Amino acid sequence: MKWKNIFKILFCAGLFSYAAYAQSYKIDYRMNYRTDSLSEEMQAKDMVLLIKGKESKFYSRDQYLNDSLVTAKEKAGAEAQKKYDYQFMVIKDYRQKRIYRFTVLLRDLYRISEKSPSFKWEITKDTKKIGNYTCQKAMLTYSGRTWEAWFTTDVALQNGPSVFDGLPGLIVSMKDSKNNYQFALTAIKKDETVDISYFSTQPLNVTWKQWVKVQQDYYNDPYREMKSGNVKAVWQDANGKRFVPDYKELTKTQQQYLKKHNNPIELAEAIKYP
């Protein structure tokens, strides 16, 4: 092949890549998941992947709709009630090659910054049609789970739900081998109004080590703030009569709940409770 032709190919590929990065998209996913890996009960949550330039934001659709309402009200000089549904949120910054994972404890939003993971995908020859897209199968072992993903090159994007990306196309469908997590694309459209920077509450920046300590401290004494009086709580029985709760029993119940519902997407990073 002549150097001139090689240059044309590279130049066109560069234009294709630039065009994809220059556009903004809103992609909807349905996420089905288990908070308890030993339970058959699945929960469903509508998620949104916003893509703008070389950044993307994956979070709940309810939070996206609330953020859109709040920003519109603020522009009009009015107020709107804010939601704080930031569990499962991930921001990918391709310029800095970093991801920001978010997690919530009580009313606090925590942001953990890390270097973008390098996924070792195994792309197979298997193909199938999912909706209107021709998709190809890829396998991945990552953070304690084995994943099966179907991606399409029909869309000029190389992204996917949660932390996942790195395939030569957009992830349309994805699930782990034990069906603890399933992602399915439900809609996609170009949207120049995409806003990735907005948060309804200021996140607290912590390292992973610091976040683990926050979780473990909460596990050890989940009602510390109430017992100290820093958080005011009124306990009432079925008849409306006030009472002082047995915090020892409440702590036991909450600790059992935390141990049972400890099934994150990145399984290797599940908190190790005593």
FENFENHU-V276382 format. One record per backbone hydrogen bond with DSSP energy under -1.0 kcal/mol. CO is the residue of the C=O (numbers start at 0). NH is the residue of the N-H. Records with the same first field share a line. If there is no record, write none. Layout:
BEGIN
CO = NH + NH
END
This chain:
BEGIN
1 = 5
2 = 6
3 = 7
4 = 8
5 = 9
6 = 10
7 = 11
8 = 12
9 = 13
10 = 14
11 = 15
12 = 16
13 = 17
14 = 18
15 = 19
16 = 20
17 = 21
23 = 190
24 = 50
25 = 188
26 = 48
27 = 185 + 186
28 = 46
29 = 183
30 = 44
31 = 181
32 = 42
35 = 38
42 = 32
44 = 30
45 = 60
46 = 28
47 = 58
48 = 26
49 = 56
50 = 24
51 = 54
53 = 93
54 = 51
55 = 91
56 = 49
57 = 89
58 = 47
59 = 63
60 = 64
61 = 65
62 = 66
63 = 67
64 = 68
65 = 69
66 = 70
67 = 71
68 = 72
69 = 73
70 = 74
71 = 75
72 = 77
73 = 76
83 = 85
85 = 88
88 = 101
89 = 57
90 = 99
91 = 55
92 = 96 + 97
96 = 115
97 = 92
98 = 113
99 = 90
100 = 111
102 = 109
104 = 107
107 = 104
108 = 203
109 = 102
110 = 205
111 = 100
113 = 98
118 = 120
121 = 138
125 = 136
127 = 134
129 = 132
132 = 129
134 = 127
135 = 150
136 = 123
137 = 148
138 = 121
139 = 146
141 = 144
142 = 267
144 = 141
145 = 176
146 = 139
147 = 174
148 = 137
149 = 171 + 172
150 = 135
151 = 169
154 = 156
158 = 170
160 = 163
166 = 168
169 = 151
171 = 184
172 = 149
173 = 182
174 = 147
175 = 178
179 = 33
180 = 175
181 = 31
182 = 173
183 = 29
186 = 27
188 = 25
190 = 193
203 = 110
206 = 210
207 = 211
208 = 212
209 = 213
210 = 214
211 = 215
212 = 216
213 = 217
214 = 218
215 = 219
216 = 220
220 = 223
222 = 226
223 = 227
224 = 229 + 230
234 = 242
236 = 239
240 = 236
244 = 246
245 = 249
246 = 250
247 = 251
248 = 252
249 = 253
250 = 254
251 = 255
252 = 256
253 = 257
254 = 258
255 = 259
256 = 260
264 = 266
265 = 268
266 = 269
270 = 272
END
